[in-house]
């Protein structure tokens, strides 16, 4: 009985987050309302406030769910894993409303009651861990500061998706990400690994 209740609570929470993502993606933080989110998620007011006490708390849950839409889809390692992470991210932002809403909320904090850099910082942490391992295994040039590189990649991808959204509705984002790596790899990858990195973004269609 307890297990069934726990499973139901998990499913309800997931439904709320998914419904919220759809509403935030369409209307942004300021345009979204709890009532609209409840209707989209198909839950009662009691269920909503049992899991989330405010719209701000719900927005943070959506923002911080971004890695969950990308990382589980990766099966590569080292520097290739970093490249693939950005490729999967570029594809998923086109089709996964949870990632797209998380990105929108993270980018559009100005003028809202949500001020939270943790989604950016979490991406930096994920990148840094993998890059440091790749450097230890001889794939990344020793002189590269992996922390600064991780922060740069998060900043570059943030700006790139905004540019692509304005220019093409993000339709050309994967190609822009591939072009970024064509520029970056010669400066960060060791000679023996640089030529082996697969930059075919269409692997993730």
CNS distance restraints for C-alpha pairs under 8 A (distance, minus, plus):
assign (resid   1 and name CA) (resid   5 and name CA) 6.33 0.50 0.50
assign (resid   2 and name CA) (resid   6 and name CA) 6.16 0.50 0.50
assign (resid   3 and name CA) (resid   7 and name CA) 6.11 0.50 0.50
assign (resid   4 and name CA) (resid   8 and name CA) 6.09 0.50 0.50
assign (resid   5 and name CA) (resid   9 and name CA) 6.12 0.50 0.50
assign (resid   6 and name CA) (resid  10 and name CA) 6.20 0.50 0.50
assign (resid   7 and name CA) (resid  11 and name CA) 6.21 0.50 0.50
assign (resid   8 and name CA) (resid  12 and name CA) 6.08 0.50 0.50
assign (resid   9 and name CA) (resid  13 and name CA) 6.10 0.50 0.50
assign (resid  10 and name CA) (resid  14 and name CA) 6.17 0.50 0.50
assign (resid  11 and name CA) (resid  15 and name CA) 6.10 0.50 0.50
assign (resid  12 and name CA) (resid  16 and name CA) 6.20 0.50 0.50
assign (resid  12 and name CA) (resid  43 and name CA) 7.66 0.50 0.50
assign (resid  12 and name CA) (resid  47 and name CA) 7.69 0.50 0.50
assign (resid  13 and name CA) (resid  17 and name CA) 6.25 0.50 0.50
assign (resid  13 and name CA) (resid  51 and name CA) 6.46 0.50 0.50
assign (resid  14 and name CA) (resid  18 and name CA) 6.07 0.50 0.50
assign (resid  15 and name CA) (resid  19 and name CA) 5.97 0.50 0.50
assign (resid  15 and name CA) (resid  41 and name CA) 5.49 0.50 0.50
assign (resid  15 and name CA) (resid  42 and name CA) 7.86 0.50 0.50
assign (resid  16 and name CA) (resid  20 and name CA) 5.93 0.50 0.50
assign (resid  16 and name CA) (resid  37 and name CA) 7.34 0.50 0.50
assign (resid  16 and name CA) (resid  38 and name CA) 7.17 0.50 0.50
assign (resid  16 and name CA) (resid  41 and name CA) 5.10 0.50 0.50
assign (resid  16 and name CA) (resid  42 and name CA) 7.99 0.50 0.50
assign (resid  16 and name CA) (resid  43 and name CA) 7.41 0.50 0.50
assign (resid  16 and name CA) (resid  48 and name CA) 7.18 0.50 0.50
assign (resid  17 and name CA) (resid  21 and name CA) 6.04 0.50 0.50
assign (resid  17 and name CA) (resid  41 and name CA) 7.91 0.50 0.50
assign (resid  17 and name CA) (resid  58 and name CA) 7.12 0.50 0.50
assign (resid  17 and name CA) (resid  61 and name CA) 7.23 0.50 0.50
assign (resid  17 and name CA) (resid  62 and name CA) 6.33 0.50 0.50
assign (resid  18 and name CA) (resid  22 and name CA) 6.39 0.50 0.50
assign (resid  18 and name CA) (resid  41 and name CA) 7.09 0.50 0.50
assign (resid  18 and name CA) (resid  97 and name CA) 7.90 0.50 0.50
assign (resid  18 and name CA) (resid  98 and name CA) 6.44 0.50 0.50
assign (resid  19 and name CA) (resid  23 and name CA) 6.42 0.50 0.50
assign (resid  19 and name CA) (resid  37 and name CA) 5.79 0.50 0.50
assign (resid  19 and name CA) (resid  38 and name CA) 7.48 0.50 0.50
assign (resid  19 and name CA) (resid  40 and name CA) 5.13 0.50 0.50
assign (resid  19 and name CA) (resid  41 and name CA) 4.39 0.50 0.50
assign (resid  20 and name CA) (resid  24 and name CA) 5.94 0.50 0.50
assign (resid  20 and name CA) (resid  37 and name CA) 5.16 0.50 0.50
assign (resid  20 and name CA) (resid  40 and name CA) 7.49 0.50 0.50
assign (resid  20 and name CA) (resid  41 and name CA) 7.21 0.50 0.50
assign (resid  20 and name CA) (resid  58 and name CA) 7.42 0.50 0.50
assign (resid  20 and name CA) (resid  59 and name CA) 7.79 0.50 0.50
assign (resid  20 and name CA) (resid  62 and name CA) 7.63 0.50 0.50
assign (resid  21 and name CA) (resid  25 and name CA) 5.85 0.50 0.50
assign (resid  21 and name CA) (resid  62 and name CA) 6.39 0.50 0.50
assign (resid  21 and name CA) (resid  97 and name CA) 6.20 0.50 0.50
assign (resid  21 and name CA) (resid  98 and name CA) 5.20 0.50 0.50
assign (resid  21 and name CA) (resid 101 and name CA) 5.26 0.50 0.50
assign (resid  21 and name CA) (resid 102 and name CA) 7.33 0.50 0.50
assign (resid  22 and name CA) (resid  26 and name CA) 6.33 0.50 0.50
assign (resid  22 and name CA) (resid  40 and name CA) 7.91 0.50 0.50
assign (resid  22 and name CA) (resid  97 and name CA) 6.10 0.50 0.50
assign (resid  22 and name CA) (resid  98 and name CA) 7.28 0.50 0.50
assign (resid  22 and name CA) (resid 101 and name CA) 7.08 0.50 0.50
assign (resid  23 and name CA) (resid  27 and name CA) 5.92 0.50 0.50
assign (resid  23 and name CA) (resid  28 and name CA) 7.39 0.50 0.50
assign (resid  23 and name CA) (resid  32 and name CA) 6.05 0.50 0.50
assign (resid  23 and name CA) (resid  36 and name CA) 7.32 0.50 0.50
assign (resid  23 and name CA) (resid  37 and name CA) 6.24 0.50 0.50
assign (resid  23 and name CA) (resid  40 and name CA) 7.59 0.50 0.50
assign (resid  24 and name CA) (resid  28 and name CA) 4.52 0.50 0.50
assign (resid  24 and name CA) (resid  29 and name CA) 5.69 0.50 0.50
assign (resid  24 and name CA) (resid  31 and name CA) 7.71 0.50 0.50
assign (resid  24 and name CA) (resid  32 and name CA) 5.90 0.50 0.50
assign (resid  24 and name CA) (resid 101 and name CA) 5.76 0.50 0.50
assign (resid  24 and name CA) (resid 104 and name CA) 7.93 0.50 0.50
assign (resid  24 and name CA) (resid 105 and name CA) 7.41 0.50 0.50
assign (resid  25 and name CA) (resid  97 and name CA) 6.84 0.50 0.50
assign (resid  25 and name CA) (resid 100 and name CA) 6.61 0.50 0.50
assign (resid  25 and name CA) (resid 101 and name CA) 4.47 0.50 0.50
assign (resid  25 and name CA) (resid 104 and name CA) 6.87 0.50 0.50
assign (resid  27 and name CA) (resid  31 and name CA) 4.75 0.50 0.50
assign (resid  27 and name CA) (resid  32 and name CA) 5.54 0.50 0.50
assign (resid  28 and name CA) (resid  32 and name CA) 6.13 0.50 0.50
assign (resid  28 and name CA) (resid 104 and name CA) 7.16 0.50 0.50
assign (resid  28 and name CA) (resid 105 and name CA) 6.82 0.50 0.50
assign (resid  28 and name CA) (resid 108 and name CA) 7.91 0.50 0.50
assign (resid  29 and name CA) (resid  59 and name CA) 7.54 0.50 0.50
assign (resid  29 and name CA) (resid 105 and name CA) 6.58 0.50 0.50
assign (resid  29 and name CA) (resid 112 and name CA) 7.13 0.50 0.50
assign (resid  30 and name CA) (resid 112 and name CA) 6.70 0.50 0.50
assign (resid  32 and name CA) (resid  36 and name CA) 6.88 0.50 0.50
assign (resid  32 and name CA) (resid  37 and name CA) 7.35 0.50 0.50
assign (resid  33 and name CA) (resid  37 and name CA) 6.27 0.50 0.50
assign (resid  33 and name CA) (resid  55 and name CA) 7.65 0.50 0.50
assign (resid  34 and name CA) (resid  38 and name CA) 6.06 0.50 0.50
assign (resid  34 and name CA) (resid  55 and name CA) 6.53 0.50 0.50
assign (resid  35 and name CA) (resid  39 and name CA) 6.22 0.50 0.50
assign (resid  36 and name CA) (resid  40 and name CA) 6.18 0.50 0.50
assign (resid  37 and name CA) (resid  41 and name CA) 6.00 0.50 0.50
assign (resid  38 and name CA) (resid  42 and name CA) 5.77 0.50 0.50
assign (resid  38 and name CA) (resid  43 and name CA) 5.32 0.50 0.50
assign (resid  38 and name CA) (resid  44 and name CA) 6.55 0.50 0.50
assign (resid  38 and name CA) (resid  45 and name CA) 6.98 0.50 0.50
assign (resid  38 and name CA) (resid  48 and name CA) 6.87 0.50 0.50
assign (resid  39 and name CA) (resid  43 and name CA) 6.69 0.50 0.50
assign (resid  43 and name CA) (resid  47 and name CA) 6.14 0.50 0.50
assign (resid  43 and name CA) (resid  48 and name CA) 6.62 0.50 0.50
assign (resid  44 and name CA) (resid  48 and name CA) 6.24 0.50 0.50
assign (resid  45 and name CA) (resid  49 and name CA) 6.23 0.50 0.50
assign (resid  46 and name CA) (resid  50 and name CA) 6.01 0.50 0.50
assign (resid  47 and name CA) (resid  51 and name CA) 6.56 0.50 0.50
assign (resid  48 and name CA) (resid  52 and name CA) 5.93 0.50 0.50
assign (resid  48 and name CA) (resid  53 and name CA) 7.77 0.50 0.50
assign (resid  49 and name CA) (resid  53 and name CA) 5.01 0.50 0.50
assign (resid  49 and name CA) (resid  54 and name CA) 7.42 0.50 0.50
assign (resid  52 and name CA) (resid  57 and name CA) 6.12 0.50 0.50
assign (resid  52 and name CA) (resid  58 and name CA) 5.94 0.50 0.50
assign (resid  53 and name CA) (resid  57 and name CA) 6.58 0.50 0.50
assign (resid  53 and name CA) (resid  58 and name CA) 7.92 0.50 0.50
assign (resid  54 and name CA) (resid  58 and name CA) 6.45 0.50 0.50
assign (resid  55 and name CA) (resid  59 and name CA) 6.06 0.50 0.50
assign (resid  56 and name CA) (resid  60 and name CA) 6.29 0.50 0.50
assign (resid  56 and name CA) (resid 113 and name CA) 7.07 0.50 0.50
assign (resid  56 and name CA) (resid 114 and name CA) 6.05 0.50 0.50
assign (resid  57 and name CA) (resid  61 and name CA) 6.40 0.50 0.50
assign (resid  58 and name CA) (resid  62 and name CA) 6.43 0.50 0.50
assign (resid  59 and name CA) (resid  63 and name CA) 6.13 0.50 0.50
assign (resid  59 and name CA) (resid 102 and name CA) 7.90 0.50 0.50
assign (resid  59 and name CA) (resid 105 and name CA) 7.14 0.50 0.50
assign (resid  59 and name CA) (resid 114 and name CA) 7.87 0.50 0.50
assign (resid  60 and name CA) (resid  64 and name CA) 5.96 0.50 0.50
assign (resid  60 and name CA) (resid 114 and name CA) 7.87 0.50 0.50
assign (resid  60 and name CA) (resid 116 and name CA) 7.88 0.50 0.50
assign (resid  61 and name CA) (resid  65 and name CA) 6.18 0.50 0.50
assign (resid  62 and name CA) (resid  66 and name CA) 7.26 0.50 0.50
assign (resid  62 and name CA) (resid  98 and name CA) 6.70 0.50 0.50
assign (resid  62 and name CA) (resid  99 and name CA) 7.97 0.50 0.50
assign (resid  62 and name CA) (resid 101 and name CA) 7.08 0.50 0.50
assign (resid  62 and name CA) (resid 102 and name CA) 5.28 0.50 0.50
assign (resid  63 and name CA) (resid  99 and name CA) 7.90 0.50 0.50
assign (resid  63 and name CA) (resid 101 and name CA) 7.38 0.50 0.50
assign (resid  63 and name CA) (resid 102 and name CA) 4.00 0.50 0.50
assign (resid  63 and name CA) (resid 103 and name CA) 6.77 0.50 0.50
assign (resid  63 and name CA) (resid 105 and name CA) 6.44 0.50 0.50
assign (resid  63 and name CA) (resid 106 and name CA) 6.22 0.50 0.50
assign (resid  63 and name CA) (resid 119 and name CA) 6.22 0.50 0.50
assign (resid  64 and name CA) (resid 102 and name CA) 7.13 0.50 0.50
assign (resid  64 and name CA) (resid 118 and name CA) 7.57 0.50 0.50
assign (resid  64 and name CA) (resid 119 and name CA) 5.40 0.50 0.50
assign (resid  65 and name CA) (resid  69 and name CA) 7.11 0.50 0.50
assign (resid  65 and name CA) (resid  98 and name CA) 7.46 0.50 0.50
assign (resid  65 and name CA) (resid  99 and name CA) 7.35 0.50 0.50
assign (resid  65 and name CA) (resid 102 and name CA) 7.16 0.50 0.50
assign (resid  66 and name CA) (resid  70 and name CA) 7.11 0.50 0.50
assign (resid  66 and name CA) (resid  98 and name CA) 7.13 0.50 0.50
assign (resid  66 and name CA) (resid  99 and name CA) 5.10 0.50 0.50
assign (resid  66 and name CA) (resid 102 and name CA) 6.08 0.50 0.50
assign (resid  66 and name CA) (resid 103 and name CA) 7.61 0.50 0.50
assign (resid  66 and name CA) (resid 119 and name CA) 7.67 0.50 0.50
assign (resid  67 and name CA) (resid  71 and name CA) 5.67 0.50 0.50
assign (resid  67 and name CA) (resid 123 and name CA) 7.31 0.50 0.50
assign (resid  68 and name CA) (resid  72 and name CA) 6.51 0.50 0.50
assign (resid  69 and name CA) (resid  73 and name CA) 7.68 0.50 0.50
assign (resid  69 and name CA) (resid  92 and name CA) 7.34 0.50 0.50
assign (resid  69 and name CA) (resid  96 and name CA) 7.68 0.50 0.50
assign (resid  69 and name CA) (resid  98 and name CA) 7.53 0.50 0.50
assign (resid  69 and name CA) (resid  99 and name CA) 6.35 0.50 0.50
assign (resid  70 and name CA) (resid  74 and name CA) 7.25 0.50 0.50
assign (resid  70 and name CA) (resid  85 and name CA) 6.85 0.50 0.50
assign (resid  70 and name CA) (resid  88 and name CA) 6.18 0.50 0.50
assign (resid  70 and name CA) (resid  89 and name CA) 5.89 0.50 0.50
assign (resid  70 and name CA) (resid  92 and name CA) 7.25 0.50 0.50
assign (resid  71 and name CA) (resid  85 and name CA) 6.98 0.50 0.50
assign (resid  73 and name CA) (resid  88 and name CA) 7.53 0.50 0.50
assign (resid  74 and name CA) (resid  81 and name CA) 7.04 0.50 0.50
assign (resid  74 and name CA) (resid  84 and name CA) 7.08 0.50 0.50
assign (resid  74 and name CA) (resid  85 and name CA) 6.88 0.50 0.50
assign (resid  74 and name CA) (resid  88 and name CA) 7.93 0.50 0.50
assign (resid  75 and name CA) (resid  81 and name CA) 7.50 0.50 0.50
assign (resid  76 and name CA) (resid  80 and name CA) 6.28 0.50 0.50
assign (resid  76 and name CA) (resid  81 and name CA) 4.85 0.50 0.50
assign (resid  76 and name CA) (resid  84 and name CA) 7.50 0.50 0.50
assign (resid  77 and name CA) (resid  81 and name CA) 4.50 0.50 0.50
assign (resid  77 and name CA) (resid  82 and name CA) 7.76 0.50 0.50
assign (resid  77 and name CA) (resid 130 and name CA) 7.84 0.50 0.50
assign (resid  78 and name CA) (resid  82 and name CA) 6.91 0.50 0.50
assign (resid  78 and name CA) (resid 130 and name CA) 6.24 0.50 0.50
assign (resid  78 and name CA) (resid 131 and name CA) 6.83 0.50 0.50
assign (resid  78 and name CA) (resid 133 and name CA) 6.74 0.50 0.50
assign (resid  78 and name CA) (resid 134 and name CA) 4.58 0.50 0.50
assign (resid  78 and name CA) (resid 139 and name CA) 7.26 0.50 0.50
assign (resid  79 and name CA) (resid  83 and name CA) 6.46 0.50 0.50
assign (resid  79 and name CA) (resid 130 and name CA) 7.50 0.50 0.50
assign (resid  79 and name CA) (resid 131 and name CA) 6.52 0.50 0.50
assign (resid  79 and name CA) (resid 134 and name CA) 5.75 0.50 0.50
assign (resid  79 and name CA) (resid 139 and name CA) 6.57 0.50 0.50
assign (resid  79 and name CA) (resid 140 and name CA) 7.32 0.50 0.50
assign (resid  79 and name CA) (resid 189 and name CA) 7.93 0.50 0.50
assign (resid  79 and name CA) (resid 197 and name CA) 7.71 0.50 0.50
assign (resid  80 and name CA) (resid  84 and name CA) 6.00 0.50 0.50
assign (resid  80 and name CA) (resid 197 and name CA) 5.86 0.50 0.50
assign (resid  80 and name CA) (resid 198 and name CA) 7.15 0.50 0.50
assign (resid  81 and name CA) (resid  85 and name CA) 5.90 0.50 0.50
assign (resid  81 and name CA) (resid 130 and name CA) 7.69 0.50 0.50
assign (resid  82 and name CA) (resid  86 and name CA) 6.61 0.50 0.50
assign (resid  82 and name CA) (resid 127 and name CA) 6.74 0.50 0.50
assign (resid  82 and name CA) (resid 130 and name CA) 7.08 0.50 0.50
assign (resid  82 and name CA) (resid 131 and name CA) 7.28 0.50 0.50
assign (resid  83 and name CA) (resid  87 and name CA) 6.37 0.50 0.50
assign (resid  83 and name CA) (resid 181 and name CA) 7.49 0.50 0.50
assign (resid  83 and name CA) (resid 199 and name CA) 7.67 0.50 0.50
assign (resid  84 and name CA) (resid  88 and name CA) 5.98 0.50 0.50
assign (resid  85 and name CA) (resid  89 and name CA) 6.05 0.50 0.50
assign (resid  86 and name CA) (resid  90 and name CA) 6.08 0.50 0.50
assign (resid  86 and name CA) (resid 157 and name CA) 7.96 0.50 0.50
assign (resid  86 and name CA) (resid 177 and name CA) 7.03 0.50 0.50
assign (resid  87 and name CA) (resid  91 and name CA) 6.38 0.50 0.50
assign (resid  87 and name CA) (resid 174 and name CA) 6.21 0.50 0.50
assign (resid  87 and name CA) (resid 177 and name CA) 6.85 0.50 0.50
assign (resid  87 and name CA) (resid 178 and name CA) 7.64 0.50 0.50
assign (resid  87 and name CA) (resid 201 and name CA) 5.94 0.50 0.50
assign (resid  87 and name CA) (resid 204 and name CA) 7.16 0.50 0.50
assign (resid  88 and name CA) (resid  92 and name CA) 5.92 0.50 0.50
assign (resid  88 and name CA) (resid 204 and name CA) 6.37 0.50 0.50
assign (resid  89 and name CA) (resid  93 and name CA) 6.02 0.50 0.50
assign (resid  90 and name CA) (resid  94 and name CA) 6.93 0.50 0.50
assign (resid  90 and name CA) (resid 173 and name CA) 5.97 0.50 0.50
assign (resid  90 and name CA) (resid 174 and name CA) 5.26 0.50 0.50
assign (resid  90 and name CA) (resid 177 and name CA) 7.40 0.50 0.50
assign (resid  91 and name CA) (resid  95 and name CA) 6.94 0.50 0.50
assign (resid  91 and name CA) (resid 173 and name CA) 7.94 0.50 0.50
assign (resid  91 and name CA) (resid 174 and name CA) 6.55 0.50 0.50
assign (resid  91 and name CA) (resid 204 and name CA) 6.98 0.50 0.50
assign (resid  91 and name CA) (resid 205 and name CA) 7.02 0.50 0.50
assign (resid  92 and name CA) (resid  96 and name CA) 5.24 0.50 0.50
assign (resid  92 and name CA) (resid  99 and name CA) 6.97 0.50 0.50
assign (resid  92 and name CA) (resid 100 and name CA) 7.96 0.50 0.50
assign (resid  93 and name CA) (resid  97 and name CA) 7.28 0.50 0.50
assign (resid  93 and name CA) (resid  99 and name CA) 5.68 0.50 0.50
assign (resid  93 and name CA) (resid 100 and name CA) 5.01 0.50 0.50
assign (resid  94 and name CA) (resid 100 and name CA) 7.30 0.50 0.50
assign (resid  94 and name CA) (resid 170 and name CA) 6.77 0.50 0.50
assign (resid  94 and name CA) (resid 171 and name CA) 7.38 0.50 0.50
assign (resid  95 and name CA) (resid 100 and name CA) 7.94 0.50 0.50
assign (resid  96 and name CA) (resid 100 and name CA) 6.23 0.50 0.50
assign (resid  97 and name CA) (resid 101 and name CA) 5.82 0.50 0.50
assign (resid  98 and name CA) (resid 102 and name CA) 6.10 0.50 0.50
assign (resid  99 and name CA) (resid 103 and name CA) 6.13 0.50 0.50
assign (resid 100 and name CA) (resid 104 and name CA) 6.21 0.50 0.50
assign (resid 101 and name CA) (resid 105 and name CA) 6.08 0.50 0.50
assign (resid 102 and name CA) (resid 106 and name CA) 6.07 0.50 0.50
assign (resid 103 and name CA) (resid 107 and name CA) 6.07 0.50 0.50
assign (resid 104 and name CA) (resid 108 and name CA) 5.93 0.50 0.50
assign (resid 105 and name CA) (resid 109 and name CA) 6.31 0.50 0.50
assign (resid 106 and name CA) (resid 116 and name CA) 7.60 0.50 0.50
assign (resid 106 and name CA) (resid 117 and name CA) 7.69 0.50 0.50
assign (resid 106 and name CA) (resid 119 and name CA) 7.05 0.50 0.50
assign (resid 106 and name CA) (resid 120 and name CA) 7.97 0.50 0.50
assign (resid 107 and name CA) (resid 158 and name CA) 7.91 0.50 0.50
assign (resid 108 and name CA) (resid 112 and name CA) 7.84 0.50 0.50
assign (resid 109 and name CA) (resid 113 and name CA) 7.58 0.50 0.50
assign (resid 109 and name CA) (resid 114 and name CA) 5.98 0.50 0.50
assign (resid 109 and name CA) (resid 115 and name CA) 5.98 0.50 0.50
assign (resid 109 and name CA) (resid 116 and name CA) 7.89 0.50 0.50
assign (resid 110 and name CA) (resid 115 and name CA) 7.84 0.50 0.50
assign (resid 117 and name CA) (resid 121 and name CA) 6.32 0.50 0.50
assign (resid 118 and name CA) (resid 122 and name CA) 5.90 0.50 0.50
assign (resid 119 and name CA) (resid 123 and name CA) 6.47 0.50 0.50
assign (resid 120 and name CA) (resid 124 and name CA) 6.34 0.50 0.50
assign (resid 120 and name CA) (resid 154 and name CA) 6.84 0.50 0.50
assign (resid 121 and name CA) (resid 125 and name CA) 6.18 0.50 0.50
assign (resid 122 and name CA) (resid 126 and name CA) 6.25 0.50 0.50
assign (resid 123 and name CA) (resid 127 and name CA) 6.16 0.50 0.50
assign (resid 123 and name CA) (resid 154 and name CA) 6.85 0.50 0.50
assign (resid 124 and name CA) (resid 128 and name CA) 5.93 0.50 0.50
assign (resid 124 and name CA) (resid 147 and name CA) 7.63 0.50 0.50
assign (resid 124 and name CA) (resid 150 and name CA) 5.23 0.50 0.50
assign (resid 124 and name CA) (resid 151 and name CA) 5.62 0.50 0.50
assign (resid 124 and name CA) (resid 154 and name CA) 6.51 0.50 0.50
assign (resid 125 and name CA) (resid 129 and name CA) 6.20 0.50 0.50
assign (resid 125 and name CA) (resid 150 and name CA) 7.72 0.50 0.50
assign (resid 126 and name CA) (resid 130 and name CA) 6.63 0.50 0.50
assign (resid 127 and name CA) (resid 131 and name CA) 5.97 0.50 0.50
assign (resid 127 and name CA) (resid 150 and name CA) 5.57 0.50 0.50
assign (resid 128 and name CA) (resid 132 and name CA) 5.86 0.50 0.50
assign (resid 128 and name CA) (resid 146 and name CA) 5.96 0.50 0.50
assign (resid 128 and name CA) (resid 147 and name CA) 5.72 0.50 0.50
assign (resid 128 and name CA) (resid 149 and name CA) 7.99 0.50 0.50
assign (resid 128 and name CA) (resid 150 and name CA) 5.52 0.50 0.50
assign (resid 129 and name CA) (resid 133 and name CA) 6.37 0.50 0.50
assign (resid 130 and name CA) (resid 134 and name CA) 6.16 0.50 0.50
assign (resid 131 and name CA) (resid 135 and name CA) 6.07 0.50 0.50
assign (resid 131 and name CA) (resid 140 and name CA) 7.41 0.50 0.50
assign (resid 131 and name CA) (resid 146 and name CA) 6.16 0.50 0.50
assign (resid 131 and name CA) (resid 150 and name CA) 7.86 0.50 0.50
assign (resid 132 and name CA) (resid 136 and name CA) 6.23 0.50 0.50
assign (resid 132 and name CA) (resid 146 and name CA) 6.25 0.50 0.50
assign (resid 133 and name CA) (resid 137 and name CA) 6.27 0.50 0.50
assign (resid 134 and name CA) (resid 138 and name CA) 6.38 0.50 0.50
assign (resid 134 and name CA) (resid 139 and name CA) 5.22 0.50 0.50
assign (resid 134 and name CA) (resid 140 and name CA) 5.93 0.50 0.50
assign (resid 135 and name CA) (resid 139 and name CA) 5.34 0.50 0.50
assign (resid 135 and name CA) (resid 140 and name CA) 4.32 0.50 0.50
assign (resid 135 and name CA) (resid 141 and name CA) 6.55 0.50 0.50
assign (resid 135 and name CA) (resid 142 and name CA) 6.48 0.50 0.50
assign (resid 136 and name CA) (resid 140 and name CA) 7.80 0.50 0.50
assign (resid 138 and name CA) (resid 142 and name CA) 7.85 0.50 0.50
assign (resid 138 and name CA) (resid 190 and name CA) 6.92 0.50 0.50
assign (resid 139 and name CA) (resid 189 and name CA) 5.77 0.50 0.50
assign (resid 139 and name CA) (resid 190 and name CA) 5.37 0.50 0.50
assign (resid 139 and name CA) (resid 192 and name CA) 7.72 0.50 0.50
assign (resid 139 and name CA) (resid 193 and name CA) 5.80 0.50 0.50
assign (resid 140 and name CA) (resid 144 and name CA) 7.18 0.50 0.50
assign (resid 140 and name CA) (resid 188 and name CA) 5.63 0.50 0.50
assign (resid 140 and name CA) (resid 189 and name CA) 4.57 0.50 0.50
assign (resid 140 and name CA) (resid 190 and name CA) 5.40 0.50 0.50
assign (resid 141 and name CA) (resid 187 and name CA) 7.99 0.50 0.50
assign (resid 141 and name CA) (resid 188 and name CA) 5.50 0.50 0.50
assign (resid 141 and name CA) (resid 189 and name CA) 5.66 0.50 0.50
assign (resid 141 and name CA) (resid 190 and name CA) 5.19 0.50 0.50
assign (resid 144 and name CA) (resid 149 and name CA) 7.47 0.50 0.50
assign (resid 144 and name CA) (resid 188 and name CA) 6.51 0.50 0.50
assign (resid 145 and name CA) (resid 149 and name CA) 6.18 0.50 0.50
assign (resid 146 and name CA) (resid 150 and name CA) 5.94 0.50 0.50
assign (resid 147 and name CA) (resid 151 and name CA) 6.34 0.50 0.50
assign (resid 148 and name CA) (resid 152 and name CA) 6.06 0.50 0.50
assign (resid 149 and name CA) (resid 153 and name CA) 6.13 0.50 0.50
assign (resid 150 and name CA) (resid 154 and name CA) 6.38 0.50 0.50
assign (resid 151 and name CA) (resid 155 and name CA) 6.19 0.50 0.50
assign (resid 152 and name CA) (resid 156 and name CA) 5.89 0.50 0.50
assign (resid 153 and name CA) (resid 157 and name CA) 5.97 0.50 0.50
assign (resid 154 and name CA) (resid 158 and name CA) 6.05 0.50 0.50
assign (resid 155 and name CA) (resid 159 and name CA) 6.30 0.50 0.50
assign (resid 156 and name CA) (resid 160 and name CA) 5.90 0.50 0.50
assign (resid 157 and name CA) (resid 161 and name CA) 6.07 0.50 0.50
assign (resid 157 and name CA) (resid 177 and name CA) 7.67 0.50 0.50
assign (resid 158 and name CA) (resid 162 and name CA) 6.53 0.50 0.50
assign (resid 159 and name CA) (resid 163 and name CA) 6.20 0.50 0.50
assign (resid 160 and name CA) (resid 164 and name CA) 6.03 0.50 0.50
assign (resid 160 and name CA) (resid 173 and name CA) 7.45 0.50 0.50
assign (resid 160 and name CA) (resid 176 and name CA) 7.47 0.50 0.50
assign (resid 160 and name CA) (resid 177 and name CA) 7.87 0.50 0.50
assign (resid 161 and name CA) (resid 165 and name CA) 5.86 0.50 0.50
assign (resid 161 and name CA) (resid 170 and name CA) 6.54 0.50 0.50
assign (resid 161 and name CA) (resid 173 and name CA) 6.39 0.50 0.50
assign (resid 162 and name CA) (resid 166 and name CA) 6.36 0.50 0.50
assign (resid 163 and name CA) (resid 167 and name CA) 6.09 0.50 0.50
assign (resid 164 and name CA) (resid 168 and name CA) 5.58 0.50 0.50
assign (resid 164 and name CA) (resid 169 and name CA) 6.27 0.50 0.50
assign (resid 164 and name CA) (resid 170 and name CA) 4.60 0.50 0.50
assign (resid 164 and name CA) (resid 171 and name CA) 7.27 0.50 0.50
assign (resid 164 and name CA) (resid 172 and name CA) 6.48 0.50 0.50
assign (resid 164 and name CA) (resid 173 and name CA) 5.64 0.50 0.50
assign (resid 165 and name CA) (resid 169 and name CA) 4.12 0.50 0.50
assign (resid 165 and name CA) (resid 170 and name CA) 4.35 0.50 0.50
assign (resid 165 and name CA) (resid 171 and name CA) 7.77 0.50 0.50
assign (resid 166 and name CA) (resid 170 and name CA) 7.56 0.50 0.50
assign (resid 168 and name CA) (resid 172 and name CA) 6.41 0.50 0.50
assign (resid 172 and name CA) (resid 176 and name CA) 6.36 0.50 0.50
assign (resid 173 and name CA) (resid 177 and name CA) 6.22 0.50 0.50
assign (resid 174 and name CA) (resid 178 and name CA) 6.30 0.50 0.50
assign (resid 174 and name CA) (resid 201 and name CA) 6.34 0.50 0.50
assign (resid 175 and name CA) (resid 179 and name CA) 6.21 0.50 0.50
assign (resid 175 and name CA) (resid 201 and name CA) 7.17 0.50 0.50
assign (resid 176 and name CA) (resid 180 and name CA) 6.27 0.50 0.50
assign (resid 177 and name CA) (resid 181 and name CA) 6.54 0.50 0.50
assign (resid 178 and name CA) (resid 182 and name CA) 6.39 0.50 0.50
assign (resid 178 and name CA) (resid 199 and name CA) 6.13 0.50 0.50
assign (resid 178 and name CA) (resid 200 and name CA) 7.59 0.50 0.50
assign (resid 178 and name CA) (resid 201 and name CA) 6.64 0.50 0.50
assign (resid 179 and name CA) (resid 183 and name CA) 6.51 0.50 0.50
assign (resid 180 and name CA) (resid 184 and name CA) 6.21 0.50 0.50
assign (resid 181 and name CA) (resid 185 and name CA) 5.55 0.50 0.50
assign (resid 181 and name CA) (resid 199 and name CA) 7.69 0.50 0.50
assign (resid 182 and name CA) (resid 186 and name CA) 7.50 0.50 0.50
assign (resid 183 and name CA) (resid 187 and name CA) 7.97 0.50 0.50
assign (resid 184 and name CA) (resid 188 and name CA) 6.50 0.50 0.50
assign (resid 185 and name CA) (resid 189 and name CA) 5.37 0.50 0.50
assign (resid 185 and name CA) (resid 194 and name CA) 6.45 0.50 0.50
assign (resid 186 and name CA) (resid 190 and name CA) 7.98 0.50 0.50
assign (resid 186 and name CA) (resid 194 and name CA) 6.66 0.50 0.50
assign (resid 189 and name CA) (resid 193 and name CA) 6.28 0.50 0.50
assign (resid 189 and name CA) (resid 194 and name CA) 5.18 0.50 0.50
assign (resid 190 and name CA) (resid 194 and name CA) 5.96 0.50 0.50
assign (resid 191 and name CA) (resid 195 and name CA) 7.48 0.50 0.50
assign (resid 192 and name CA) (resid 196 and name CA) 7.80 0.50 0.50
assign (resid 193 and name CA) (resid 197 and name CA) 6.76 0.50 0.50
assign (resid 201 and name CA) (resid 205 and name CA) 7.75 0.50 0.50
